[in-house]
């Protein structure tokens, strides 16, 4: 038994060396060939990779150009007023193009307090934390001023989406639907600061007198 050992060793070493040469898989050897794969099953199959060349198509590229008018899922923005705040003729729409519900107002309040209040403050008077001594960011206008009250909802949508002068755009942080909810809440805030007796429901009017 021991007599055979050297022979086996020699056979083993020779076959390892041979395998290395055949497969080119010695360390440091660069090879374009795939490693030896004894049972390939269907592990590797011919396929194209993006941006690769192809002899099959006329322009020599694997990737096919998009058919004109192709729109990615979820990006069909046919409702111009909802997505731009402008009507077909390019004018800012007067009021929000969404249904006014209590849930929407709540959502608007929550989003307003997250995204707008740092600068505009929770009551919208423009004295948010960013206008304080430590930050000294440009003080925004008071939402209860006559000029801001007269803005159309479409214009405010545009301000949130694209920013205005010193105010940055919030289109990447705030989805379209939430922008309209914020505007609804902003209107509620404005109303609360300029309310008249007629805004108080009848059953509460006596209490306020
Ligand atoms: C980083 C601070 C900041 C945040 C956050 C911010 N604003 Fe402003 N906003 C400003 C400043 C500053 C101005 C004044 C811009 C100017 O006149 O240079 C302004 C102006 C405005 C105006 C008046 C635009 C005009 O034409 O005069 C509206 C309306 C407004 N913001 C709404 C919002 C709403 C709604 C949000 C939340 C989605 C928001 N802002 C978030 C800083 C901010």
Boltz pocket constraint, residues with backbone or C-beta under 6 A from the ligand:
constraints:
  - pocket:
      binder: B
      contacts: [[A, 111], [A, 112], [A, 115], [A, 116], [A, 117], [A, 118], [A, 119], [A, 120], [A, 130], [A, 137], [A, 138], [A, 139], [A, 140], [A, 141], [A, 148], [A, 151], [A, 156], [A, 159], [A, 160], [A, 164], [A, 165], [A, 166], [A, 167], [A, 168], [A, 170], [A, 174], [A, 182], [A, 186]]
      max_distance: 6.0
